[in-house]
Amino acid sequence: MPNKKSLLIFDQKEIRRHWDEDKELWYFSVIDVVAVLTDSTIPKRYWTDLKSKLIGEGSETYEKIVQLKMTAPDGKMRLTDVADTQTLFRLIQSIPSPKAEPFKLWLAQVGYQRVEEIEDPELAFDRAIETYIKKGYTKQWINQRLKSIDIRKELTDEWREGGITKQEEFAILTDEITKAWSDKSVKEYKQHKGLHKESLRDNMTNLEIVLNMLAETTTAEISKVKKPKGLSKNKAVAKEGGTVAKIAKLEIEKRIGKDVISEEKNNKLI
């Protein structure tokens, strides 16, 4: 399934986006779009000036700008101005740029792909495979990664059944599982690999992915039996699931004589 808080690349620059399931709309970071279209070294200032202009004109476009928490360059979740596809099309008209037309075509294609994926979820997997192949990942790793996405979705569905709705709560539970099996928080795990904004899961080895899958699928199965409600009880189940994978990790390390947790940043180098 597509990551609902994910990055896109246009003209070698990152654009943050968020999928709103209720409205079935993509929301894009306005500041990232401004950076792409203007090539400004200080896109925040450009956007601040443009906002003032739009407000002064009483623009309806500005009124449709909303704020969502997205991952900032420092790795923290911060509120940022975002706009849906239709609002972005209007906003782009206010930014003189030779990249405007190619960007609008690209933006329309992004929106269309998501509609296609809703109708046929297999397309999302096909596109994910294509992306990973282009990045140089092995076929074996790609298969494991796609399976891990499926398992993750099953787990988050279970958490929702248990009353987990806030993004912060999902992060807390994920951290609980990760600490239980790897003895590292997600932040510590990323630091161990020298990662910053990069995806931790996209930088796991086959063995790391398998153990993480074991932790998450075990957590989901225990949750189906115990039916925990609320964050505290779900944390306890998450720890149980992670502990099962830790037992497997320790046994593997005994057999191979080295740590399972690799410092490698990118599986295609392994």
C-alpha positions as CSV (number, residue, x, y, z in Angstrom):
1,M,0.0,0.0,0.0
2,P,1.3,3.5,-0.7
3,N,2.8,5.3,2.2
4,K,0.2,7.9,3.4
5,K,2.9,10.2,4.6
6,S,5.5,10.0,1.8
7,L,7.9,11.8,-0.4
8,L,7.8,12.4,-4.1
9,I,10.6,13.5,-6.4
10,F,10.2,16.2,-9.0
11,D,13.3,17.6,-10.8
12,Q,15.5,15.9,-8.2
13,K,13.8,17.7,-5.4
14,E,11.6,16.2,-2.6
15,I,8.0,17.1,-2.2
16,R,6.2,15.9,1.0
17,R,2.7,14.7,0.7
18,H,-0.1,13.2,2.8
19,W,-3.1,11.1,1.8
20,D,-6.4,12.0,3.5
21,E,-8.4,8.8,3.6
22,D,-11.7,10.5,4.6
23,K,-11.5,13.1,1.8
24,E,-9.6,10.9,-0.6
25,L,-7.3,13.7,-1.4
26,W,-3.5,14.2,-1.6
27,Y,-2.1,17.2,0.3
28,F,1.2,18.6,-0.8
29,S,3.7,20.8,1.1
30,V,3.4,24.2,-0.4
31,I,6.9,25.2,0.7
32,D,8.3,22.2,-1.2
33,V,6.4,23.1,-4.3
34,V,7.6,26.7,-4.1
35,A,11.2,25.5,-3.8
36,V,10.8,23.3,-6.9
37,L,9.2,26.1,-9.1
38,T,11.3,29.0,-8.0
39,D,14.7,27.4,-7.3
40,S,14.9,29.9,-4.5
41,T,17.5,29.3,-1.8
42,I,15.0,30.7,0.7
43,P,11.6,29.3,-0.4
44,K,10.1,30.2,3.0
45,R,10.6,33.9,2.4
46,Y,9.2,33.6,-1.1
47,W,6.1,31.8,0.2
48,T,5.8,34.4,3.0
49,D,5.8,37.2,0.4
50,L,3.4,35.3,-1.8
51,K,1.0,34.6,1.1
52,S,0.9,38.3,1.9
53,K,0.1,39.1,-1.7
54,L,-2.7,36.5,-1.8
55,I,-4.2,37.7,1.5
56,G,-4.1,41.3,0.3
57,E,-5.9,40.3,-2.9
58,G,-8.5,38.4,-0.8
59,S,-7.6,35.3,-2.8
60,E,-9.8,32.2,-2.3
61,T,-6.8,30.1,-3.0
62,Y,-5.1,31.2,0.2
63,E,-8.2,30.4,2.2
64,K,-8.0,26.8,1.1
65,I,-4.5,26.4,2.4
66,V,-4.5,24.2,5.6
67,Q,-1.8,23.0,8.0
68,L,-0.7,19.5,8.7
69,K,2.2,18.0,10.6
70,M,5.0,16.8,8.3
71,T,8.6,15.6,8.8
72,A,10.9,18.7,8.8
73,P,14.5,18.6,7.6
74,D,15.6,18.1,11.3
75,G,13.5,14.9,11.4
76,K,10.8,16.4,13.7
77,M,7.1,16.6,12.9
78,R,6.2,20.2,12.4
79,L,3.1,22.0,11.1
80,T,3.4,23.2,7.5
81,D,1.2,24.8,4.9
82,V,-0.3,22.2,2.6
83,A,-2.7,22.3,-0.4
84,D,-4.7,19.7,-2.3
85,T,-4.2,19.2,-6.0
86,Q,-6.9,21.6,-7.1
87,T,-5.6,24.4,-4.8
88,L,-2.1,23.8,-6.0
89,F,-3.1,24.2,-9.6
90,R,-4.5,27.7,-8.7
91,L,-1.5,28.6,-6.6
92,I,0.9,27.7,-9.4
93,Q,-0.7,30.4,-11.5
94,S,0.7,33.0,-9.1
95,I,4.3,31.7,-9.5
96,P,6.0,32.7,-12.7
97,S,8.2,29.7,-13.6
98,P,9.2,27.8,-16.8
99,K,8.6,24.6,-14.7
100,A,4.9,25.4,-14.1
101,E,3.5,23.5,-17.0
102,P,5.6,20.3,-16.6
103,F,4.9,20.4,-12.9
104,K,1.1,20.6,-13.5
105,L,1.2,17.6,-15.8
106,W,3.3,15.7,-13.2
107,L,0.9,16.7,-10.5
108,A,-2.1,15.6,-12.5
109,Q,-0.5,12.2,-13.1
110,V,0.3,11.8,-9.4
111,G,-3.4,12.3,-8.6
112,Y,-4.6,10.0,-11.3
113,Q,-2.3,7.2,-10.1
114,R,-3.7,7.3,-6.7
115,V,-7.3,7.0,-8.1
116,E,-6.1,4.0,-10.1
117,E,-4.5,2.4,-7.0
118,I,-7.8,2.8,-5.0
119,E,-9.6,0.8,-7.8
120,D,-6.7,-1.7,-8.2
121,P,-4.3,-1.9,-5.2
122,E,-1.9,-4.2,-7.1
123,L,-0.9,-1.1,-9.1
124,A,0.6,0.4,-6.0
125,F,2.8,-2.7,-5.5
126,D,3.8,-2.7,-9.2
127,R,4.9,1.0,-8.9
128,A,6.7,0.3,-5.7
129,I,8.6,-2.6,-7.4
130,E,9.6,-0.4,-10.3
131,T,10.9,2.3,-7.9
132,Y,13.0,-0.2,-5.9
133,I,14.4,-1.8,-9.0
134,K,15.5,1.7,-10.3
135,K,17.2,2.3,-6.9
136,G,19.2,-0.9,-7.3
137,Y,17.6,-3.2,-4.7
138,T,17.8,-7.0,-5.2
139,K,14.7,-9.0,-6.2
140,Q,14.8,-10.9,-2.9
141,W,14.9,-7.8,-0.8
142,I,12.0,-6.2,-2.8
143,N,9.8,-9.3,-2.2
144,Q,10.5,-9.1,1.5
145,R,9.9,-5.3,1.6
146,L,6.5,-5.6,-0.1
147,K,5.5,-8.4,2.2
148,S,6.5,-6.2,5.2
149,I,4.2,-3.5,3.8
150,D,1.3,-5.9,3.8
151,I,2.0,-7.1,7.3
152,R,2.3,-3.5,8.5
153,K,-1.1,-2.7,7.1
154,E,-2.6,-5.6,8.9
155,L,-1.0,-4.5,12.2
156,T,-2.2,-0.9,11.8
157,D,-5.7,-2.1,11.1
158,E,-5.6,-4.1,14.4
159,W,-4.4,-1.0,16.2
160,R,-7.3,1.0,14.8
161,E,-9.6,-1.7,16.1
162,G,-8.1,-1.1,19.5
163,G,-8.9,2.6,19.5
164,I,-5.5,3.9,18.1
165,T,-6.2,6.9,15.9
166,K,-3.5,9.5,16.4
167,Q,-0.3,9.4,14.4
168,E,1.7,10.0,17.6
169,E,0.2,6.8,19.0
170,F,1.1,4.7,16.0
171,A,4.7,6.0,16.3
172,I,4.8,5.1,20.1
173,L,3.6,1.6,19.4
174,T,6.1,1.2,16.5
175,D,8.8,2.3,18.8
176,E,7.7,-0.2,21.4
177,I,7.9,-3.1,19.0
178,T,11.3,-1.9,17.6
179,K,12.8,-1.6,21.1
180,A,11.5,-4.9,22.2
181,W,13.2,-6.9,19.3
182,S,16.2,-4.8,18.5
183,D,17.0,-3.1,21.8
184,K,17.0,0.2,20.0
185,S,14.3,2.8,19.6
186,V,13.5,3.8,16.0
187,K,15.6,7.0,16.5
188,E,18.6,5.0,17.9
189,Y,18.2,2.4,15.1
190,K,18.4,5.1,12.4
191,Q,21.4,6.7,14.2
192,H,23.1,3.3,14.2
193,K,22.7,3.2,10.4
194,G,23.6,6.9,10.0
195,L,20.2,7.8,8.6
196,H,18.4,11.1,8.8
197,K,15.3,11.6,6.7
198,E,15.7,8.3,4.9
199,S,13.3,5.4,5.6
200,L,14.6,2.9,8.2
201,R,12.8,0.0,6.6
202,D,14.2,0.8,3.2
203,N,17.7,0.5,4.7
204,M,17.2,-2.8,6.5
205,T,18.9,-6.0,5.4
206,N,16.8,-9.1,4.4
207,L,17.3,-10.5,7.9
208,E,16.4,-7.3,9.7
209,I,13.2,-7.0,7.6
210,V,12.3,-10.6,8.4
211,L,12.7,-10.1,12.2
212,N,10.8,-6.8,12.0
213,M,8.0,-8.7,10.1
214,L,8.0,-11.4,12.7
215,A,7.6,-8.8,15.5
216,E,4.8,-7.0,13.7
217,T,2.8,-10.1,12.6
218,T,3.2,-11.6,16.1
219,T,1.9,-8.4,17.6
220,A,-1.1,-8.4,15.2
221,E,-1.9,-12.0,16.0
222,I,-1.7,-11.5,19.8
223,S,-3.9,-8.4,19.4
224,K,-6.5,-10.4,17.6
225,V,-6.7,-12.8,20.6
226,K,-6.4,-10.2,23.5
227,K,-8.3,-7.4,21.8
228,P,-6.5,-4.6,23.7
229,K,-8.2,-1.2,24.0
230,G,-6.3,2.0,24.3
231,L,-2.6,3.0,24.1
232,S,-1.4,1.4,27.4
233,K,-2.8,-2.1,26.6
234,N,-1.7,-2.0,23.0
235,K,1.8,-1.0,24.2
236,A,1.9,-4.2,26.3
237,V,0.9,-6.3,23.3
238,A,3.5,-4.6,21.1
239,K,6.2,-5.4,23.6
240,E,5.1,-9.1,23.7
241,G,5.2,-9.3,19.9
242,G,8.6,-7.6,19.7
243,T,10.0,-9.9,22.4
244,V,9.1,-13.0,20.3
245,A,11.3,-11.6,17.5
246,K,14.1,-10.8,20.0
247,I,14.3,-14.4,21.0
248,A,14.7,-15.4,17.4
249,K,17.3,-12.6,16.9
250,L,19.4,-13.8,19.8
251,E,19.3,-17.4,18.6
252,I,20.4,-16.3,15.1
253,E,23.2,-14.2,16.5
254,K,24.4,-17.2,18.5
255,R,24.5,-19.3,15.3
256,I,26.1,-16.8,13.0
257,G,28.5,-15.3,15.6
258,K,27.7,-11.6,14.9
259,D,25.1,-8.9,15.5
260,V,22.0,-9.0,13.3
261,I,21.6,-5.3,13.3
262,S,23.7,-4.0,10.4
263,E,25.3,-0.5,10.0
264,E,24.7,-0.7,6.3
265,K,22.5,2.2,5.0
266,N,21.3,0.7,1.8
267,N,20.5,-2.9,1.1
268,K,21.7,-2.7,-2.5
269,L,25.2,-2.5,-1.2
270,I,24.9,-5.7,0.8
